Amino acid sequence: MKNPFDLTGQVALITGSSRGIGRSIAEIMASMGAKVVVSSRKADACEEVASAIRKSGGDAHVIPCNIGRKEEVELLHRKTIEKYGKLDALVCNAAVNPYYGPLGGISDDQFDKIMATNIKSNLWLANLAVPGMAERGGGTVTIISSIGGIRGSAILGAYGISKAADFALARALAVEWGPKNVRVNCIAPGLVKTDFAKALWEDEANLKRRLVTTPLRRIGEPEDIGGIAAFLAAPAGAFITGQVIVADGGVTIGS
Ligand SMILES: NC(=O)c1ccc[n+]([C@@H]2O[C@H](COP(=O)([O-])OP(=O)(O)OC[C@H]3O[C@@H](n4cnc5c(N)ncnc54)[C@H](OP(=O)(O)O)[C@@H]3O)[C@@H](O)[C@H]2O)c1
């Protein structure tokens, strides 16, 4: 029987994969057989990830890209096809949050930046990648969203709006492209120990409150998310589309 978690033969592109959740996704997908494109704004940091993957026997290639810039996003897709000839699994992982505070205090520039980077760039990438997947009989797009898109927050309002929009983006694309066997899903992590969320888990009082209300009594590690992204791209995930997979230690379902 074929291993339902095997990614051999797939080419995967993961944005924001120089560290944190994206790095874990790239490493786990490569360990399951995918050729991976490692991408972020900083080529050096990406090269370190790619060379670690190669040392472990995987296949990885670096293409730097700021996902907020359309011309760079187009180049990212073009260079992926030039290098590997196709793209099977797109993981839209990179996102930004330049503003912590109440929605009443956010500037137009901050709001626009969050929406452009966290939503519009995912649409750019999907629109570039999905037609090729459809032509070849299928593929996957996985968007790393957040439980911030499910719950209200007094300090992360705009970020939450952008992450909730990702759910709708995934559902719309899943309906549009399902007939061509392109599956589009979101993962919604809870608090994960990365640089992005440092302000939340470094604050001891905040962490304590969080742990008490989290059934698993811990915050996430990047690998908790990396494996889910790999699963969604694998044959094991073949009947899942348009969904939001929450991975948060249970914080949204109980206290
Ligand atoms: N950590 C959490 O608690 C948590 C919870 C829920 C959801 N998430 C989501 O998980 C995803 C990854 O976050 P993370 O926690 O792994 O963050 P992280 O450790 O800070 O890593 C972010 C990655 O994105 C890259 N990046 C940042 N801005 C970029 C841009 N404009 N263009 C391209 N790459 C960019 C960074 O590299 P460069 O600096 O080199 O560009 C880095 O590789 C995000 O979508 C985030 O919203 C995180």
The ligand as an SDF file (V2000), in Angstrom:
LIG
                    3D

 48 52  0  0  0  0  0  0  0  0999 V2000
    3.4500   32.3010   16.3230 N   0  0  0  0  0  0  0  0  0  0  0  0
    2.1780   32.3030   16.6070 C   0  0  0  0  0  0  0  0  0  0  0  0
    1.7630   32.2890   17.7780 O   0  0  0  0  0  0  0  0  0  0  0  0
    1.1610   32.2840   15.5010 C   0  0  0  0  0  0  0  0  0  0  0  0
   -0.1740   32.0280   15.8360 C   0  0  0  0  0  0  0  0  0  0  0  0
   -1.1280   31.9940   14.8410 C   0  0  0  0  0  0  0  0  0  0  0  0
   -0.7670   32.1990   13.5340 C   0  0  0  0  0  0  0  0  0  0  0  0
    0.5350   32.4630   13.2020 N   0  0  0  0  0  0  0  0  0  0  0  0
    0.8610   32.6700   11.7960 C   0  0  0  0  0  0  0  0  0  0  0  0
    1.9100   31.7980   11.4230 O   0  0  0  0  0  0  0  0  0  0  0  0
    2.6100   32.3650   10.3170 C   0  0  0  0  0  0  0  0  0  0  0  0
    4.1070   32.3010   10.5770 C   0  0  0  0  0  0  0  0  0  0  0  0
    4.3960   32.9940   11.7510 O   0  0  0  0  0  0  0  0  0  0  0  0
    5.6020   32.6070   12.7190 P   0  0  0  0  0  0  0  0  0  0  0  0
    5.0620   32.6550   14.0870 O   0  0  0  0  0  0  0  0  0  0  0  0
    6.2980   31.4070   12.2530 O   0  0  0  0  0  0  0  0  0  0  0  0
    6.5300   33.9010   12.5200 O   0  0  0  0  0  0  0  0  0  0  0  0
    8.1200   34.1090   12.5340 P   0  0  0  0  0  0  0  0  0  0  0  0
    8.8080   33.0610   13.3280 O   0  0  0  0  0  0  0  0  0  0  0  0
    8.3300   35.5320   12.8840 O   0  0  0  0  0  0  0  0  0  0  0  0
    8.5030   33.8770   11.0070 O   0  0  0  0  0  0  0  0  0  0  0  0
    7.9630   34.7060   10.0160 C   0  0  0  0  0  0  0  0  0  0  0  0
    8.5550   34.3140    8.6800 C   0  0  0  0  0  0  0  0  0  0  0  0
    7.9810   35.1380    7.6680 O   0  0  0  0  0  0  0  0  0  0  0  0
    9.0240   35.8880    7.0060 C   0  0  0  0  0  0  0  0  0  0  0  0
    8.4520   37.1710    6.6080 N   0  0  0  0  0  0  0  0  0  0  0  0
    8.0420   38.1820    7.4120 C   0  0  0  0  0  0  0  0  0  0  0  0
    7.5640   39.1970    6.6640 N   0  0  0  0  0  0  0  0  0  0  0  0
    7.6620   38.7940    5.3710 C   0  0  0  0  0  0  0  0  0  0  0  0
    7.3440   39.3960    4.1290 C   0  0  0  0  0  0  0  0  0  0  0  0
    6.8090   40.6220    4.0600 N   0  0  0  0  0  0  0  0  0  0  0  0
    7.6030   38.7070    3.0060 N   0  0  0  0  0  0  0  0  0  0  0  0
    8.1320   37.4680    3.0570 C   0  0  0  0  0  0  0  0  0  0  0  0
    8.4680   36.8500    4.1860 N   0  0  0  0  0  0  0  0  0  0  0  0
    8.2230   37.5100    5.3380 C   0  0  0  0  0  0  0  0  0  0  0  0
   10.1780   35.9180    7.9950 C   0  0  0  0  0  0  0  0  0  0  0  0
   11.4530   36.0210    7.3910 O   0  0  0  0  0  0  0  0  0  0  0  0
   12.1670   37.4060    6.9320 P   0  0  0  0  0  0  0  0  0  0  0  0
   12.1900   38.2860    8.1290 O   0  0  0  0  0  0  0  0  0  0  0  0
   13.4980   36.9640    6.4480 O   0  0  0  0  0  0  0  0  0  0  0  0
   11.3210   37.9500    5.8030 O   0  0  0  0  0  0  0  0  0  0  0  0
   10.0460   34.5290    8.6140 C   0  0  0  0  0  0  0  0  0  0  0  0
   10.5910   33.5510    7.7540 O   0  0  0  0  0  0  0  0  0  0  0  0
    2.0480   33.7710   10.1470 C   0  0  0  0  0  0  0  0  0  0  0  0
    1.0730   33.7470    9.1180 O   0  0  0  0  0  0  0  0  0  0  0  0
    1.3720   34.0590   11.4660 C   0  0  0  0  0  0  0  0  0  0  0  0
    0.3180   34.9830   11.3380 O   0  0  0  0  0  0  0  0  0  0  0  0
    1.5170   32.5080   14.1630 C   0  0  0  0  0  0  0  0  0  0  0  0
  1  2  1  0
  2  3  2  0
  2  4  1  0
  4  5  1  0
  4 48  2  0
  5  6  2  0
  6  7  1  0
  7  8  2  0
  8  9  1  0
  8 48  1  0
  9 10  1  0
  9 46  1  0
 10 11  1  0
 11 12  1  0
 11 44  1  0
 12 13  1  0
 13 14  1  0
 14 15  2  0
 14 16  1  0
 14 17  1  0
 17 18  1  0
 18 19  2  0
 18 20  1  0
 18 21  1  0
 21 22  1  0
 22 23  1  0
 23 24  1  0
 23 42  1  0
 24 25  1  0
 25 26  1  0
 25 36  1  0
 26 27  1  0
 26 35  1  0
 27 28  2  0
 28 29  1  0
 29 30  1  0
 29 35  2  0
 30 31  1  0
 30 32  2  0
 32 33  1  0
 33 34  2  0
 34 35  1  0
 36 37  1  0
 36 42  1  0
 37 38  1  0
 38 39  2  0
 38 40  1  0
 38 41  1  0
 42 43  1  0
 44 45  1  0
 44 46  1  0
 46 47  1  0
M  CHG  2   8   1  16  -1
M  END
$$$$
